[in-house]
Amino acid sequence: MNRSRVIILALAALAAGAAALLARGFLGGGTEPGKAMPAVSLATVGVLVASSNIEPGRPVTPDLVKWQPWPKSTVDSTFITEDANPHPEQVVKGTVSRAPILAGEPLTNTKIVHSDAAGVMAAMLSPGMRAVSIPITTESGAGGFILPNDRVDVLLTVQVSESPKVFASRAILHDVRVLAVDQTYTQDKDQKTVLAKTATLELAPHQAEMLDGAAATGAVSLTLRPLGETATADLNADSKKHKDTGVVAVIRYGMARAGGSVPGKGE
């Protein structure tokens, strides 16, 4: 066998061996059977989260929050961390939720506000919304017609005929959030009724103008919506101008629980 042929065969053998080693590496042949790769350690920090859903305006108590491990690299500056605040009962003491907080969602300074802080009502308002208070009447001893965070429709009743006297009603606002009744903006767990003379509603600016005009043209009433029901369409109507004035009646589940007379023209 000549020298050139030996060299060629040797080079071929080396190439075959190298190919075999590469194939073994790609297929994991170099790893011993049954030996797992070491787990990657992920640094975490305790973040204060809601242990259950928290509704807007509800007092935040220690039983509603918990510490939850959170990847340190994804912790936002607004999160409440265990390193900086080791005692959650002190963090949430005297606070209320200003927006819905879902179970497992981190608490932030923009989600909760101290109930004794100045401007707490302004802090509870959704961006772009306004707080508008209207008078309401209650029957003696009945009480509790509406509660904070209820959703209501606003009806306008006007006199359409003088003789005989005929009144017509129509909805002018739908699915409106009640921010407060009198100066009460939180609803206790066992609270069933609240005696109130005013109701504060959360409205868009144009809705606030509409309601102000409606209160000067007829009787404005509130109908309470079922829990969990939301408006399927924007049914807000433009108010009409009348010369009548009226009061607010609060209605629950279609039954009038309080009300007042609607002055007719010429009365």
C-alpha positions as CSV (number, residue, x, y, z in Angstrom):
1,M,0.0,0.0,0.0
2,N,1.5,3.3,-1.0
3,R,2.0,6.2,1.3
4,S,-0.6,8.5,-0.2
5,R,-3.3,5.8,0.2
6,V,-2.4,5.3,3.9
7,I,-2.7,9.1,4.5
8,I,-6.1,9.2,2.9
9,L,-7.4,6.3,5.0
10,A,-6.0,7.9,8.2
11,L,-7.6,11.2,7.4
12,A,-10.9,9.4,6.7
13,A,-10.7,7.5,10.0
14,L,-10.0,10.7,11.9
15,A,-13.0,12.4,10.2
16,A,-15.3,9.5,11.1
17,G,-14.2,9.6,14.7
18,A,-14.7,13.3,14.9
19,A,-18.1,13.0,13.4
20,A,-19.1,10.3,15.9
21,L,-18.0,12.5,18.8
22,L,-19.9,15.4,17.5
23,A,-23.0,13.3,17.0
24,R,-22.8,12.0,20.6
25,G,-22.5,15.5,21.9
26,F,-25.6,16.7,20.0
27,L,-27.6,13.7,21.1
28,G,-26.7,14.0,24.8
29,G,-24.6,10.9,24.8
30,G,-22.1,12.6,27.1
31,T,-24.7,12.9,30.0
32,E,-24.9,10.0,32.4
33,P,-28.3,8.3,32.3
34,G,-30.6,9.4,35.2
35,K,-28.6,12.4,36.1
36,A,-30.7,15.6,36.0
37,M,-29.4,19.0,35.0
38,P,-29.1,21.4,38.0
39,A,-32.1,23.7,38.5
40,V,-31.6,27.4,37.8
41,S,-32.0,29.5,41.0
42,L,-34.5,32.4,40.6
43,A,-34.2,35.3,43.0
44,T,-37.6,36.2,44.5
45,V,-39.0,38.8,47.0
46,G,-42.2,38.8,49.0
47,V,-44.8,41.1,47.4
48,L,-48.1,42.0,49.1
49,V,-51.0,40.7,47.0
50,A,-54.8,40.4,47.5
51,S,-55.8,37.0,48.9
52,S,-59.3,37.5,47.4
53,N,-61.1,40.0,45.2
54,I,-61.4,43.5,46.8
55,E,-64.2,45.8,45.6
56,P,-63.7,49.6,45.3
57,G,-64.3,51.4,48.5
58,R,-63.9,48.3,50.7
59,P,-61.7,48.6,53.8
60,V,-58.5,46.6,53.2
61,T,-57.9,44.4,56.3
62,P,-55.0,42.0,57.0
63,D,-57.2,38.9,56.2
64,L,-57.6,40.2,52.6
65,V,-53.8,40.3,51.8
66,K,-50.9,38.0,51.9
67,W,-47.2,37.8,51.0
68,Q,-46.4,36.0,47.7
69,P,-43.0,35.2,46.2
70,W,-42.4,37.3,43.2
71,P,-39.5,37.3,40.7
72,K,-37.2,40.0,41.9
73,S,-36.4,41.1,38.4
74,T,-40.0,41.9,37.7
75,V,-40.9,43.8,40.9
76,D,-42.3,47.2,40.1
77,S,-41.4,50.2,42.1
78,T,-45.0,50.7,43.2
79,F,-45.3,47.2,44.7
80,I,-45.3,46.7,48.5
81,T,-42.4,44.4,49.4
82,E,-41.8,42.4,52.5
83,D,-38.2,43.6,52.7
84,A,-39.4,47.2,53.1
85,N,-42.6,46.6,55.0
86,P,-42.4,43.4,57.0
87,H,-45.7,43.9,58.8
88,P,-48.7,43.9,56.4
89,E,-51.2,44.8,59.2
90,Q,-49.5,48.1,59.5
91,V,-49.3,48.7,55.8
92,V,-53.1,48.3,55.2
93,K,-54.3,49.8,58.5
94,G,-56.9,52.4,57.8
95,T,-56.9,52.0,54.0
96,V,-59.6,51.5,51.5
97,S,-59.5,50.2,48.0
98,R,-59.9,52.9,45.4
99,A,-60.2,50.5,42.5
100,P,-61.0,46.8,41.9
101,I,-58.1,44.5,43.1
102,L,-58.2,40.9,41.9
103,A,-57.1,37.9,43.9
104,G,-53.3,37.5,43.4
105,E,-52.9,41.1,42.2
106,P,-50.1,43.1,43.9
107,L,-51.3,46.0,46.0
108,T,-49.8,49.4,45.0
109,N,-50.1,52.9,46.3
110,T,-52.4,53.7,43.4
111,K,-54.8,51.0,44.4
112,I,-55.3,51.8,48.1
113,V,-55.7,55.1,50.0
114,H,-55.9,56.0,53.6
115,S,-59.5,56.7,54.7
116,D,-58.5,59.6,56.8
117,A,-56.4,61.2,54.1
118,A,-57.5,64.5,52.6
119,G,-59.1,64.1,49.2
120,V,-60.0,60.5,49.7
121,M,-63.1,60.9,47.5
122,A,-61.0,62.4,44.8
123,A,-58.6,59.5,45.0
124,M,-61.5,57.0,44.6
125,L,-62.7,58.6,41.4
126,S,-61.9,56.8,38.1
127,P,-59.7,58.9,35.7
128,G,-61.8,61.5,33.8
129,M,-64.9,61.1,36.1
130,R,-66.6,63.5,38.4
131,A,-68.4,63.1,41.8
132,V,-71.9,64.6,41.8
133,S,-74.1,64.7,44.9
134,I,-77.9,64.8,44.7
135,P,-80.5,64.9,47.4
136,I,-82.5,61.8,48.2
137,T,-85.5,61.2,50.5
138,T,-86.1,58.3,52.8
139,E,-89.2,57.0,54.6
140,S,-89.1,57.1,58.4
141,G,-87.4,53.9,59.7
142,A,-87.1,52.2,56.3
143,G,-83.6,53.3,55.5
144,G,-80.8,51.7,53.4
145,F,-82.1,52.3,49.9
146,I,-78.7,52.4,48.3
147,L,-75.2,51.6,49.5
148,P,-71.7,52.6,48.4
149,N,-70.6,50.9,45.2
150,D,-74.1,49.9,44.1
151,R,-74.9,50.5,40.5
152,V,-78.0,52.5,39.6
153,D,-79.9,53.8,36.6
154,V,-81.1,57.5,36.8
155,L,-84.7,58.2,35.8
156,L,-86.3,61.6,35.0
157,T,-90.0,62.1,35.5
158,V,-91.7,65.2,34.0
159,Q,-95.2,66.5,33.7
160,V,-96.4,66.2,30.1
161,S,-100.0,67.3,30.6
162,E,-101.6,69.9,32.9
163,S,-105.3,68.8,32.6
164,P,-105.5,66.0,33.3
165,K,-102.1,65.8,34.9
166,V,-99.9,63.2,33.2
167,F,-96.3,62.4,34.1
168,A,-93.8,60.5,32.0
169,S,-90.5,58.9,33.0
170,R,-87.5,57.8,31.0
171,A,-84.0,56.7,31.8
172,I,-81.3,59.3,31.2
173,L,-78.3,57.5,32.7
174,H,-77.5,53.8,33.0
175,D,-75.1,51.7,35.1
176,V,-73.9,54.6,37.3
177,R,-71.6,53.8,40.3
178,V,-72.7,55.1,43.7
179,L,-69.6,56.5,45.4
180,A,-71.2,57.4,48.7
181,V,-74.4,57.9,50.6
182,D,-74.1,61.0,52.9
183,Q,-70.5,60.9,54.0
184,T,-70.3,57.1,54.0
185,Y,-68.2,55.7,51.1
186,T,-67.4,52.3,52.5
187,Q,-69.8,49.3,53.0
188,D,-69.3,47.1,56.0
189,K,-69.6,43.4,55.4
190,D,-72.7,43.0,57.5
191,Q,-74.2,46.4,56.6
192,K,-77.7,46.2,55.2
193,T,-79.0,49.7,55.4
194,V,-77.9,53.3,55.5
195,L,-80.1,56.3,56.3
196,A,-79.1,59.1,54.0
197,K,-80.1,62.4,52.6
198,T,-77.7,62.6,49.7
199,A,-76.1,60.2,47.2
200,T,-72.9,60.9,45.4
201,L,-72.6,59.4,41.9
202,E,-69.6,58.9,39.7
203,L,-70.3,60.5,36.3
204,A,-68.5,61.6,33.2
205,P,-68.5,65.5,32.8
206,H,-71.3,65.5,30.2
207,Q,-73.4,63.2,32.4
208,A,-72.9,65.6,35.3
209,E,-74.2,68.4,33.2
210,M,-77.2,66.3,32.2
211,L,-78.0,65.3,35.7
212,D,-77.8,68.9,36.9
213,G,-80.2,70.0,34.2
214,A,-82.6,67.1,35.0
215,A,-82.8,68.0,38.7
216,A,-84.1,71.4,37.6
217,T,-86.7,70.1,35.2
218,G,-88.4,67.2,36.9
219,A,-88.1,64.5,39.5
220,V,-85.0,62.4,39.4
221,S,-85.1,58.9,40.8
222,L,-82.6,56.1,41.2
223,T,-83.3,52.4,40.3
224,L,-80.9,49.9,41.8
225,R,-79.3,47.4,39.3
226,P,-78.7,43.8,40.2
227,L,-75.3,42.8,41.3
228,G,-73.0,41.9,38.5
229,E,-75.2,43.3,35.8
230,T,-73.5,45.8,33.4
231,A,-74.9,48.0,30.7
232,T,-74.8,46.3,27.2
233,A,-74.9,49.6,25.4
234,D,-74.6,53.3,26.0
235,L,-78.2,54.2,26.5
236,N,-77.6,57.7,27.9
237,A,-80.2,60.1,26.5
238,D,-80.1,63.9,26.2
239,S,-82.2,65.6,28.9
240,K,-85.1,67.9,27.9
241,K,-85.8,71.3,29.4
242,H,-88.9,71.8,31.5
243,K,-89.9,74.3,34.1
244,D,-90.8,71.8,36.8
245,T,-88.6,71.0,39.9
246,G,-88.6,67.8,41.8
247,V,-87.0,65.6,44.4
248,V,-85.1,62.3,44.3
249,A,-86.8,59.0,45.1
250,V,-84.8,55.9,45.7
251,I,-86.2,52.7,44.2
252,R,-84.9,49.2,44.9
253,Y,-85.9,46.3,42.6
254,G,-88.6,48.3,41.0
255,M,-90.4,49.2,44.3
256,A,-90.5,52.8,45.5
257,R,-89.2,53.0,49.1
258,A,-89.0,56.8,49.3
259,G,-90.2,59.6,47.3
260,G,-91.6,63.1,47.0
261,S,-94.2,65.0,45.2
262,V,-93.5,66.2,41.7
263,P,-94.7,69.8,41.4
264,G,-96.9,70.4,38.4
265,K,-97.1,73.5,36.3
266,G,-99.1,76.2,38.0
267,E,-98.9,74.5,41.4
